[in-house]
Amino acid sequence: VHPVLSGSAITGAGVADLVTAMAELLPATERTGDGPLSATVFKIDREQTAALFTALTRLSEEDPLIDVRCRGHDVSVRLCGEVQKEVLREAGTRVYEPAHRFELEIPANAVSAVLLKLAELRAMPGEPAMGPASCTLHWTIPAGHVDGFTQALPALTGGEGVFLSDFDDYRPYPGKPPVRPRTGENPLDRKEYLARVARR
C-alpha cells in the first residue's frame, strides 16, 4: 500500500501521518452482513506503542469496518468487509517468476539455433564471449524453462553444449500471468464459501 510510512511508535513521531494515510486508504463505509470475511493484517504491542494504539482505537470508532481488539498486551487490527478488498485493490498485485543465471558453452556453428531457442524461452541476454570454435554465453532464463532448454540443447549443438545454471533472482512476469485453478473454497465469495463449508 502506498505511501510507505516510517516513524517511532514509542515517541509518537509519524503516528499522525499514519492515521491520516489509513483514513484516506480505508474510507468509512457501512457494514454489510454479506461482505467477505475479515483478516488480521498486523499486530502491535500496546505497552510499547501507546500513541499508535490510541490513534488506531480512535480510527476504529470512526469507521465500523476497522476493528481493534485487545488480548492482554497484544493488539490486533482487523479490516472487515469491503475495506479488506479495497486495500488489496489499492496496493495492486504484480506477479514475479524465479530466474536462473547460466553459463552456456556451445560450438560456433550452433550459435544461431541456440539464440533463437533462448529468445523463444524469454531468456535475457548478456555479453557473449566468442572464440575461434566456440561461444560462451552468460544469460538468465525463467526457471520454468530450464528443463525444456536442457532437453533441446543436445539436438541444437550436436551434443557438444555445456550448460550450468543456478538460481539468480525473481523478475516481473511479462504479460498476463499464468493462473492456477483454486483447489479449495474461495473466501472472497462469501456465499460460495459458506455453502461449501456447510456441506462438509
C-alpha positions, 0 to 999 in steps of 0.5 A, a space after each residue: 500500500 502506498 505511501 510507505 510510512 516510517 516513524 517511532 511508535 514509542 515517541 509518537 513521531 509519524 503516528 499522525 501521518 499514519 492515521 491520516 494515510 489509513 483514513 484516506 486508504 480505508 474510507 468509512 463505509 457501512 457494514 454489510 452482513 454479506 461482505 467477505 470475511 475479515 483478516 488480521 493484517 498486523 499486530 502491535 504491542 500496546 505497552 510499547 506503542 501507546 500513541 499508535 494504539 490510541 490513534 488506531 482505537 480512535 480510527 476504529 470508532 470512526 469507521 465500523 469496518 476497522 476493528 481493534 481488539 485487545 488480548 492482554 498486551 497484544 493488539 490486533 487490527 482487523 479490516 472487515 468487509 469491503 475495506 479488506 478488498 479495497 486495500 488489496 485493490 489499492 496496493 495492486 498485485 504484480 506477479 514475479 517468476 524465479 530466474 536462473 543465471 547460466 553459463 552456456 558453452 556451445 560450438 560456433 556453428 550452433 550459435 544461431 539455433 541456440 539464440 533463437 531457442 533462448 529468445 523463444 524461452 524469454 531468456 535475457 541476454 548478456 555479453 557473449 564471449 566468442 572464440 575461434 570454435 566456440 561461444 560462451 554465453 552468460 544469460 538468465 532464463 525463467 526457471 520454468 524453462 530450464 528443463 525444456 532448454 536442457 532437453 533441446 540443447 543436445 539436438 541444437 549443438 550436436 551434443 557438444 553444449 555445456 550448460 550450468 545454471 543456478 538460481 539468480 533472482 525473481 523478475 516481473 512476469 511479462 504479460 498476463 500471468 499464468 493462473 492456477 485453478 483454486 483447489 479449495 473454497 474461495 473466501 472472497 465469495 462469501 456465499 460460495 464459501 459458506 455453502 461449501 463449508 456447510 456441506 462438509 
